[in-house]
């Protein structure tokens, strides 16, 4: 069954995957669910085992892009969604795969989306989570909550495929790309340091919370520009030139 064309705007991003076999298994899951864009961040050097487990999805492996850090991997994308079982780190903006798929599908007509999965042992670390705007947590048994990487990809990809096959009303709103948001966050942190707000207040923790706050608003380019204009005025005022 051929997937709806909207799914071509969805990328599966694997960060620090430990084994080539899991990369191959993910590629097969993607092929099953109509996804084709695979991005690898710091993958294992030896990937001989990937093709065997891909079982017919070799073209996905061949076309996979590689990056040394998640920030570069998602720099030109509009919406970055991290998949994590560590709900305690995230507080808010966490959805089930089904909720996320229904919410995101309308945006795919005008936006590119990354679904980001961490490694098989620890998942996504705090730095990688900070580069995500929203989050998915897959419901599982409390007795054994950890899913195999390819199983996690399959669960999320399945929900996106099912949602794409139903009636979808496209949303033409374009979310600001990751590059714009990173420039805004850097500007925000610099301004907060300049006015003394971050002094002795666990700056990394506060900036992580700020990223979550703005991440769930899905800012567009105009809104990012407006917020940066406010920050520039705050900076001039704090320097006595306002």
N, C-alpha and C positions, 0 to 999 in steps of 0.2 A: 504493500500500500504506500503510495507516494504521499509525503507529508505536505500540508499547506505551505505555500511559498513564504509565509511570514516567519517560519522557523529558520529560514536561511539567515535571519538577523540575530540568531542565538549562537553564542560561542560557549563551548565547554572548556573551562580553564583548569588545568591540573597543576598544583603547586607542590614541589618537592616530592613527587611520587617516588617511592622507594624501589619498586620493581617494574621491569619492562613488561612483564606479563599483565600487570594491572592496567597499564596503558593500552595494551592490546585488547583486553576485556572491555575497557571503556569505549574503545573505537567500535567494537561490535555492538555494544548497547546503543551507541549513537546511531549506527546504521539501522538498527531495528526500529528506532524511534524517529527516524527522519531528520536527524541532525548531522551536519557535515563539517562544522568549523571546530577544530580542536586546537587548543593553545597549550603549550607546555612551558612551565616555569621551572628552571633548574632540574630538568629530568635526569635520570641516570644515564651515564655515558654508554653503558652496554645495553642496547635495546634489541638484541637479537631475538629475545623471547616474545617481543610484542607482536610480531607478524603472525606467529603461530596461533596465538589466542585471539587475534583479530578476526580470523576465520571468514575472510571475504570482505573485510572492511579495510583492506590495505591502502586504498586511495585516501582514506581519512588520515592514516599515518603519514603517507607521502606528502600530504598538503599541510600537515601540522606546522604551525609557527612556533618558534622557540625564543624565550627571553630569559634574562638573568634575574629579573625581579618582577613582581606582580604589577608595580606601578607602571612600568614600561609596557607590559602586556595588555593593559586595559586603557592606555592613555587616550586613545581616540574613540572610546566607546561611551555611550550615553548612560547606561545603568549597569551597575556592578552589584551582583547579589551573591553574598557568601553563604555557603552551606556549612552549618556548624551544629554539633550536638551540645556545645557548651553554652546553653541559654543564659547561665548566670553571668557571663561576661557581657551580655548584650542588652539586658533590661527590656528594651522596647524594639519595635520595628522587626519582630520575628514572626514569620508566617509558616504555615504548613506548605508543602509543595503544591497542594490543590489551590489554596488561597492565593499563593504567589502566581501560579499559572493564569488563573482567571483575571487577576489584577494586571498582569504584565502584557498579556496577549494583545489587548487593544493598542498598546504603545508600539508594537513591532512594525507597524506600517511606517513609522517615522523615526524609529530609534533602534540602535544596536544594543544588545544585552549580553552580559557575561554572567555565566553561572560558575562560581569559583569553588573548587573542592581542594581541601588540604591533603596532607599525606596520610598514609594508612595508620600511623601510630598516634600522632598528636593533632591531626587536623590542621586548621589554620591558626597561626600564631597571632599575637595581638597586633603586630605591625601589619600583617596581611588583612586582618579583620578591619583595621582602620581604613584600608583602601576600598572597603565595600560600603555601599550606600544602604543596602537593606540585607535582610538575612532570611534564610530558610532553615528550619529545624524539622527533621523527619521524625514523626512520632514512632517510638519503638518501646519495647519492653524495658521496664526499669531494671529487671534482673540481668539483661544483657543488651544495653542500648547501642553498642558500637556496631556499625554496618561495614561490610566490605566496601571498598571504594567503588567498584563497578556496580554493586547493588544500589548504592546511594545514587549514583548517576542514573541508573535505570529508573528508580522510583521517581526522581524529579523529572527526567526526560519524558516518562510516560504521562505524567500529569500535563506537561506542556503539549504533547501530541494530542491528547484527548481534548484539551481546551481548544486547540487550533482547529479541530474537526467540527466543533460546534459553531453556533452563530456568534460572530464577533463583530462588534461595532468599532471600527477603527477610531483611534484617538490621534489626531494630527499634532498634538502638543509635542514639541521637541525638547527633551531634557538636555541641560548643559553637559558637554562632554567632560570626561574625567580630567583632562588637562586644565580646563577652566576652573574646576572645583579645587584642584590641588593648588593652583595659584591663589585662589581665594583663601584656602586654609592656611597657606604660608603667610599671606597678608594679615589674616586674622590673628594668628599666633604672634607675629611680630608686633602688631598693635597692642595686643593684650599684655605683652611683655613691656612694651614702651610705657604703658599707663600703670604698670605695677600690679595688674590683676593676677598674673601668674606667679608672682613672687611667693615662694614657700607654700604653694597650694597644690602640689603634685601636678605640674603642668601637663605631663603626658596623659594623666587620667582625665584632666579637664578637656584637653583637646580631643581625646577619644569621644567623650560625651558630646562635645560640640559637633563632631563629625556625624554622630548618630542623629543629633537634633536636626541638622540641616539635610542629612541624607534622606530622612523620611519626608521632606517637603518636595523633593524632586524639582529643584531649582532649574529655571531655564536661563539662557545666556543673559537676557535682559535683567533678570533678578540678581544674578551674580554681579553684573556690572554696577547695579544700583547699590548693592551691599558694599562693594569695594569703594564706591564713591563715598559712602558714609565713613568707611574706615580711613580714607584719605583725609577727610575733614576732622575726624577724631585725632589723627596724627598731627595735623597742623595746629589744632587747638592745644594739644598737650605740649607742643614745642613753643607755644606762646606766639604763634603767627596767625592764629585764627581771629 
